[in-house]
Amino acid sequence: MKNISKNKNLENHNRFLSLKESFLEAFEAIGGTKGLVEWAKKNPDKFYPMAVRILLKETKPFKLPAGFMRMS
């Protein structure tokens, strides 16, 4: 029974990796970072909530780029 559970977890992990690879391929096909920047400029109301969700999923501390959200 334990072996079945282990196989199921491995199967789910492999599906996730496949989905992740497909997403990254699609990202590159639509212009990569340059395409994302163009879209973000046109859709800041969609970009910022998405960016927050992604960044909040970080498990390790990350360093913000110099000048990021600099307050004047």
Secondary structure, 3 states (H helix, E strand, C coil): CHHHHHHHHHHHHHHHHHHHHHHHHHHHHCCHHHHHHHHHHHCHHHHHHHHHHHHHCCCCCCCCCCCCCCCC
